[in-house]
Amino acid sequence: MRAITDLPDKRSIARFPRDFGQRFILTVDTEEEFDWDAPFSREGHGLRHIPELARFQTFCEERGVVPLYLVDYPIATSPLAAEILGKPLEEGKAEIGVQLHPWVNPPFTEEVNDYNSFAGNLPDDLEREKLLILRDTIAQNFHCAPVAYRAGRYGLGPKTGQFLKEAGIGVDTSVRARFDYSASHGRNYRDHLTNPYWVDGSDHTLLELPLTTVFTGPLRRIGRKLYPSLWRTPQIRGLLAHLRLMDRIPLTPEGVEIREAMRGANAAIAKGLPVLVTSFHSPSLSPGHTPYVRTDADLEALYAWWDDMIKHLKARGVQPTSVKEILASVEH
Protein backbone atom coordinates (compact mmCIF):
# COMPACT_ATOMS: atom_id res chain seq x y z
CA MET A 1 0.00 0.00 0.00
CA ARG A 2 1.35 3.42 -0.91
CA ALA A 3 1.81 5.96 1.87
CA ILE A 4 -1.21 8.17 2.45
CA THR A 5 1.11 11.18 2.24
CA ASP A 6 2.30 10.28 -1.28
CA LEU A 7 1.23 12.54 -4.11
CA PRO A 8 -1.62 10.70 -5.90
CA ASP A 9 -1.86 10.44 -9.67
CA LYS A 10 -4.89 10.76 -11.92
CA ARG A 11 -5.27 6.98 -12.09
CA SER A 12 -6.26 7.10 -8.42
CA ILE A 13 -9.28 9.36 -8.99
CA ALA A 14 -12.48 7.84 -7.66
CA ARG A 15 -15.35 7.44 -10.12
CA PHE A 16 -19.03 7.96 -9.43
CA PRO A 17 -22.07 6.94 -11.49
CA ARG A 18 -23.63 9.62 -13.65
CA ASP A 19 -26.76 9.84 -11.50
CA PHE A 20 -24.64 10.74 -8.46
CA GLY A 21 -24.16 14.18 -9.98
CA GLN A 22 -22.39 16.62 -7.70
CA ARG A 23 -22.86 16.63 -3.94
CA PHE A 24 -21.48 18.44 -0.90
CA ILE A 25 -20.65 17.21 2.58
CA LEU A 26 -20.47 19.39 5.69
CA THR A 27 -17.67 18.43 8.06
CA VAL A 28 -17.17 19.77 11.59
CA ASP A 29 -13.82 19.69 13.36
CA THR A 30 -15.47 18.90 16.70
CA GLU A 31 -12.85 19.77 19.26
CA GLU A 32 -12.03 21.39 22.57
CA GLU A 33 -11.61 25.14 23.00
CA PHE A 34 -8.05 26.39 23.36
CA ASP A 35 -6.04 29.55 22.86
CA TRP A 36 -5.07 29.56 19.18
CA ASP A 37 -2.19 31.95 19.89
CA ALA A 38 -0.67 30.04 22.82
CA PRO A 39 1.69 27.04 22.74
CA PHE A 40 0.02 23.63 22.69
CA SER A 41 -0.83 22.26 26.12
CA ARG A 42 -2.47 19.18 27.58
CA GLU A 43 -4.24 21.40 30.11
CA GLY A 44 -6.37 24.51 30.03
CA HIS A 45 -8.83 23.60 27.31
CA GLY A 46 -12.59 24.07 27.60
CA LEU A 47 -15.82 22.46 26.46
CA ARG A 48 -18.22 25.32 27.05
CA HIS A 49 -19.51 25.37 23.47
CA ILE A 50 -20.78 21.78 23.48
CA PRO A 51 -24.43 22.73 24.23
CA GLU A 52 -24.39 24.72 20.97
CA LEU A 53 -24.05 21.48 19.00
CA ALA A 54 -27.78 20.98 19.57
CA ARG A 55 -28.70 24.20 17.74
CA PHE A 56 -26.36 23.43 14.88
CA GLN A 57 -27.69 19.89 14.51
CA THR A 58 -31.26 21.19 14.35
CA PHE A 59 -30.16 23.78 11.79
CA CYS A 60 -28.69 21.04 9.61
CA GLU A 61 -31.69 18.73 9.94
CA GLU A 62 -34.04 21.52 8.86
CA ARG A 63 -32.02 21.82 5.65
CA GLY A 64 -31.63 18.12 4.96
CA VAL A 65 -27.91 18.16 5.72
CA VAL A 66 -26.18 15.24 7.48
CA PRO A 67 -23.14 16.78 9.23
CA LEU A 68 -20.01 14.73 9.77
CA TYR A 69 -18.70 15.45 13.28
CA LEU A 70 -14.97 14.67 13.42
CA VAL A 71 -14.54 14.22 17.15
CA ASP A 72 -11.35 14.46 19.16
CA TYR A 73 -10.66 12.97 22.60
CA PRO A 74 -12.01 15.73 24.89
CA ILE A 75 -15.29 15.69 22.93
CA ALA A 76 -15.33 11.89 22.78
CA THR A 77 -15.22 11.73 26.57
CA SER A 78 -17.94 14.35 27.08
CA PRO A 79 -21.25 12.83 28.30
CA LEU A 80 -23.08 15.97 27.11
CA ALA A 81 -21.72 15.65 23.57
CA ALA A 82 -22.80 12.00 23.49
CA GLU A 83 -26.24 12.96 24.79
CA ILE A 84 -26.73 15.69 22.17
CA LEU A 85 -25.46 13.70 19.20
CA GLY A 86 -26.66 10.26 20.23
CA LYS A 87 -30.15 10.38 18.71
CA PRO A 88 -29.13 12.10 15.43
CA LEU A 89 -26.40 9.48 14.99
CA GLU A 90 -28.83 6.65 15.69
CA GLU A 91 -31.35 8.06 13.20
CA GLY A 92 -28.79 8.68 10.45
CA LYS A 93 -29.20 12.46 10.70
CA ALA A 94 -25.53 12.89 11.61
CA GLU A 95 -22.31 10.93 11.22
CA ILE A 96 -19.27 10.67 13.46
CA GLY A 97 -15.59 10.42 12.68
CA VAL A 98 -12.21 10.61 14.36
CA GLN A 99 -10.11 13.75 14.69
CA LEU A 100 -6.77 13.18 16.38
CA HIS A 101 -5.28 16.01 18.44
CA PRO A 102 -2.22 14.22 19.85
CA TRP A 103 -1.53 16.69 22.65
CA VAL A 104 -4.88 15.91 24.39
CA ASN A 105 -5.20 12.25 23.36
CA PRO A 106 -3.70 9.45 25.48
CA PRO A 107 -1.28 7.86 25.88
CA PHE A 108 0.68 10.91 26.96
CA THR A 109 4.27 9.89 26.36
CA GLU A 110 5.52 12.45 23.84
CA GLU A 111 6.76 15.97 24.48
CA VAL A 112 4.13 18.60 23.71
CA ASN A 113 5.46 20.89 21.00
CA ASP A 114 4.67 22.10 17.48
CA TYR A 115 6.35 19.14 15.78
CA ASN A 116 4.43 16.58 17.81
CA SER A 117 1.13 18.39 17.31
CA PHE A 118 1.02 16.65 13.92
CA ALA A 119 0.07 13.02 14.66
CA GLY A 120 1.92 11.85 11.56
CA ASN A 121 5.21 13.08 13.07
CA LEU A 122 4.90 10.79 16.10
CA PRO A 123 6.60 7.40 16.32
CA ASP A 124 4.48 4.89 14.40
CA ASP A 125 3.45 2.86 17.45
CA LEU A 126 2.36 5.98 19.31
CA GLU A 127 0.31 7.40 16.43
CA ARG A 128 -1.37 4.01 16.04
CA GLU A 129 -2.13 3.65 19.74
CA LYS A 130 -3.60 7.14 20.03
CA LEU A 131 -5.78 6.54 16.98
CA LEU A 132 -7.11 3.19 18.22
CA ILE A 133 -7.81 4.54 21.71
CA LEU A 134 -9.79 7.41 20.21
CA ARG A 135 -11.68 5.11 17.85
CA ASP A 136 -12.66 2.82 20.72
CA THR A 137 -13.63 5.72 22.99
CA ILE A 138 -15.94 7.13 20.34
CA ALA A 139 -17.51 3.74 19.65
CA GLN A 140 -18.09 3.11 23.35
CA ASN A 141 -19.50 6.52 24.28
CA PHE A 142 -21.46 7.32 21.11
CA HIS A 143 -22.57 3.72 20.45
CA CYS A 144 -21.51 3.72 16.81
CA ALA A 145 -18.30 3.13 14.91
CA PRO A 146 -16.60 6.20 13.41
CA VAL A 147 -16.83 6.34 9.62
CA ALA A 148 -14.05 8.78 8.72
CA TYR A 149 -10.80 10.31 9.93
CA ARG A 150 -9.22 13.73 9.93
CA ALA A 151 -5.79 14.32 11.38
CA GLY A 152 -5.70 17.38 13.58
CA ARG A 153 -3.83 20.16 11.81
CA TYR A 154 -4.12 17.94 8.69
CA GLY A 155 -1.11 16.07 10.05
CA LEU A 156 -1.02 12.80 8.15
CA GLY A 157 1.97 10.49 8.42
CA PRO A 158 3.39 7.84 6.09
CA LYS A 159 1.74 5.02 8.08
CA THR A 160 -1.61 6.71 8.80
CA GLY A 161 -3.36 4.97 5.92
CA GLN A 162 -2.20 1.58 7.20
CA PHE A 163 -3.49 2.41 10.68
CA LEU A 164 -6.85 3.57 9.32
CA LYS A 165 -7.32 0.29 7.47
CA GLU A 166 -6.48 -1.58 10.66
CA ALA A 167 -9.03 0.55 12.52
CA GLY A 168 -11.72 -0.27 9.97
CA ILE A 169 -12.04 3.34 8.79
CA GLY A 170 -12.53 3.59 5.03
CA VAL A 171 -12.52 7.35 4.51
CA ASP A 172 -9.86 9.97 5.23
CA THR A 173 -10.48 13.69 4.91
CA SER A 174 -7.18 15.13 6.15
CA VAL A 175 -5.79 16.43 2.86
CA ARG A 176 -6.23 20.18 2.57
CA ALA A 177 -5.44 20.55 -1.10
CA ARG A 178 -3.65 23.75 -2.19
CA PHE A 179 -2.19 24.30 1.32
CA ASP A 180 1.38 23.76 2.49
CA TYR A 181 2.10 23.25 6.21
CA SER A 182 5.72 22.14 5.83
CA ALA A 183 7.10 25.39 7.24
CA SER A 184 5.61 24.45 10.62
CA HIS A 185 6.59 20.75 10.48
CA GLY A 186 3.37 19.65 8.75
CA ARG A 187 2.56 18.23 5.32
CA ASN A 188 2.60 19.89 1.93
CA TYR A 189 -0.70 19.33 0.09
CA ARG A 190 -0.11 22.02 -2.51
CA ASP A 191 -0.13 19.61 -5.45
CA HIS A 192 -2.62 17.03 -4.18
CA LEU A 193 -5.78 16.26 -6.10
CA THR A 194 -8.98 18.08 -5.22
CA ASN A 195 -11.05 15.14 -6.53
CA PRO A 196 -11.83 12.21 -4.25
CA TYR A 197 -9.22 9.53 -4.84
CA TRP A 198 -8.23 6.05 -3.69
CA VAL A 199 -5.23 5.98 -1.39
CA ASP A 200 -4.61 2.26 -1.81
CA GLY A 201 -4.59 1.87 -5.57
CA SER A 202 -6.70 -0.94 -6.98
CA ASP A 203 -7.71 -2.23 -3.53
CA HIS A 204 -10.25 0.60 -3.25
CA THR A 205 -10.69 0.30 0.50
CA LEU A 206 -9.43 3.74 1.63
CA LEU A 207 -11.01 6.78 0.01
CA GLU A 208 -9.59 10.30 0.37
CA LEU A 209 -12.06 13.19 0.43
CA PRO A 210 -9.82 16.29 0.22
CA LEU A 211 -11.16 19.51 1.68
CA THR A 212 -12.24 21.65 -1.23
CA THR A 213 -10.02 24.60 -2.10
CA VAL A 214 -9.87 26.16 -5.55
CA PHE A 215 -8.07 28.93 -7.36
CA THR A 216 -10.28 31.43 -9.13
CA GLY A 217 -9.62 34.21 -11.63
CA PRO A 218 -7.82 34.44 -14.98
CA LEU A 219 -4.52 33.30 -13.40
CA ARG A 220 -6.07 30.25 -11.71
CA ARG A 221 -4.37 27.75 -14.04
CA ILE A 222 -0.95 28.78 -12.74
CA GLY A 223 -2.15 29.18 -9.16
CA ARG A 224 -0.36 26.10 -7.83
CA LYS A 225 2.98 27.47 -9.07
CA LEU A 226 2.41 31.17 -8.57
CA TYR A 227 0.69 31.24 -5.16
CA PRO A 228 3.55 29.68 -3.14
CA SER A 229 6.03 32.16 -4.61
CA LEU A 230 3.89 35.00 -3.24
CA TRP A 231 3.73 33.62 0.30
CA ARG A 232 6.15 36.21 1.67
CA THR A 233 4.37 39.03 -0.16
CA PRO A 234 0.80 39.00 1.19
CA GLN A 235 0.19 42.47 -0.24
CA ILE A 236 0.56 41.12 -3.78
CA ARG A 237 -1.65 38.12 -2.99
CA GLY A 238 -4.23 40.50 -1.59
CA LEU A 239 -4.02 42.72 -4.66
CA LEU A 240 -4.47 39.77 -7.01
CA ALA A 241 -7.49 38.66 -5.02
CA HIS A 242 -8.94 42.20 -4.93
CA LEU A 243 -8.58 42.47 -8.68
CA ARG A 244 -10.00 38.95 -9.03
CA LEU A 245 -6.99 37.89 -11.05
CA MET A 246 -6.22 34.97 -8.72
CA ASP A 247 -7.57 33.94 -5.36
CA ARG A 248 -7.29 30.78 -3.28
CA ILE A 249 -10.69 29.98 -1.80
CA PRO A 250 -11.37 27.20 0.72
CA LEU A 251 -15.02 26.30 1.33
CA THR A 252 -15.30 27.39 4.96
CA PRO A 253 -17.08 30.26 6.72
CA GLU A 254 -13.98 30.88 8.81
CA GLY A 255 -12.19 33.81 7.22
CA VAL A 256 -14.01 33.54 3.88
CA GLU A 257 -16.85 35.92 3.03
CA ILE A 258 -19.95 34.32 1.54
CA ARG A 259 -19.65 36.01 -1.87
CA GLU A 260 -16.06 34.83 -2.14
CA ALA A 261 -17.04 31.34 -1.01
CA MET A 262 -19.81 31.20 -3.61
CA ARG A 263 -17.26 32.07 -6.30
CA GLY A 264 -15.14 29.22 -5.01
CA ALA A 265 -18.09 26.85 -5.02
CA ASN A 266 -18.95 27.88 -8.59
CA ALA A 267 -15.36 27.18 -9.66
CA ALA A 268 -15.45 23.74 -8.00
CA ILE A 269 -18.75 22.98 -9.72
CA ALA A 270 -17.38 24.11 -13.09
CA LYS A 271 -14.35 21.91 -12.50
CA GLY A 272 -16.72 18.96 -12.18
CA LEU A 273 -15.78 17.91 -8.64
CA PRO A 274 -18.22 15.16 -7.64
CA VAL A 275 -17.95 15.95 -3.91
CA LEU A 276 -17.40 19.41 -2.41
CA VAL A 277 -16.03 19.12 1.14
CA THR A 278 -16.84 22.05 3.42
CA SER A 279 -15.61 22.52 6.97
CA PHE A 280 -15.35 24.62 10.11
CA HIS A 281 -14.41 24.25 13.80
CA SER A 282 -17.09 23.52 16.41
CA PRO A 283 -15.84 26.12 18.95
CA SER A 284 -16.96 28.73 16.40
CA LEU A 285 -20.53 27.84 17.47
CA SER A 286 -20.05 29.98 20.57
CA PRO A 287 -18.51 33.49 20.66
CA GLY A 288 -15.01 33.97 21.97
CA HIS A 289 -13.39 30.62 21.27
CA THR A 290 -11.96 31.08 17.75
CA PRO A 291 -10.62 34.10 15.85
CA TYR A 292 -13.63 33.87 13.53
CA VAL A 293 -16.50 34.24 15.99
CA ARG A 294 -15.90 36.85 18.67
CA THR A 295 -19.41 38.26 19.18
CA ASP A 296 -23.05 37.23 19.00
CA ALA A 297 -23.26 39.09 15.69
CA ASP A 298 -20.35 36.99 14.36
CA LEU A 299 -22.20 33.83 15.36
CA GLU A 300 -25.39 34.84 13.58
CA ALA A 301 -23.26 35.71 10.55
CA LEU A 302 -21.80 32.20 10.63
CA TYR A 303 -25.27 30.66 10.57
CA ALA A 304 -26.28 33.04 7.77
CA TRP A 305 -23.18 31.96 5.83
CA TRP A 306 -24.16 28.31 6.06
CA ASP A 307 -27.76 29.07 5.18
CA ASP A 308 -26.74 31.06 2.11
CA MET A 309 -24.14 28.50 1.02
CA ILE A 310 -26.52 25.54 1.34
CA LYS A 311 -29.19 27.40 -0.64
CA HIS A 312 -26.63 28.38 -3.28
CA LEU A 313 -25.32 24.86 -3.71
CA LYS A 314 -28.81 23.39 -3.96
CA ALA A 315 -29.77 26.04 -6.51
CA ARG A 316 -26.76 24.95 -8.56
CA GLY A 317 -27.93 21.33 -8.38
CA VAL A 318 -25.41 20.27 -5.72
CA GLN A 319 -27.26 18.27 -3.07
CA PRO A 320 -26.05 17.33 0.43
CA THR A 321 -24.54 13.89 0.93
CA SER A 322 -22.97 11.75 3.64
CA VAL A 323 -20.06 9.36 4.03
CA LYS A 324 -22.51 6.45 3.96
CA GLU A 325 -23.98 7.64 0.66
CA ILE A 326 -20.56 8.35 -0.85
CA LEU A 327 -19.27 4.87 -0.03
CA ALA A 328 -22.45 3.29 -1.38
CA SER A 329 -22.16 5.26 -4.63
CA VAL A 330 -18.44 5.29 -5.48
CA GLU A 331 -17.36 2.73 -8.05
CA HIS A 332 -15.16 0.06 -6.46
Secondary structure, 3 states (H helix, E strand, C coil): CCCCCCCCCHHHECCCCHHHCEEEEEEEEECCECCCCCCCCCCCCECCCCCHHHHHHHHHHHCCCCCEEEECHHHHCCHHHHHHHHHHHHCCCCEEEEEECHHHCCCCCCCCCCHHHCHHHCCHHHHHHHHHHHHHHHHHHHCCCCCCEEEHHHCCCCCHHHHHHHCCCCEECCCECCCECHHHCCCECCCCCCCCEECCHHHCCCEECCECEEEECCCHHHHHHHHHHCCCCHHHHHHHHHCCCCEEEECCCCCCCHHHHHHHHHHHHHHCCCEEEEEEEHHHHCCCCECCECCHHHHHHHHHHHHHHHHHHHHCCEEECCHHHHHHHCCC
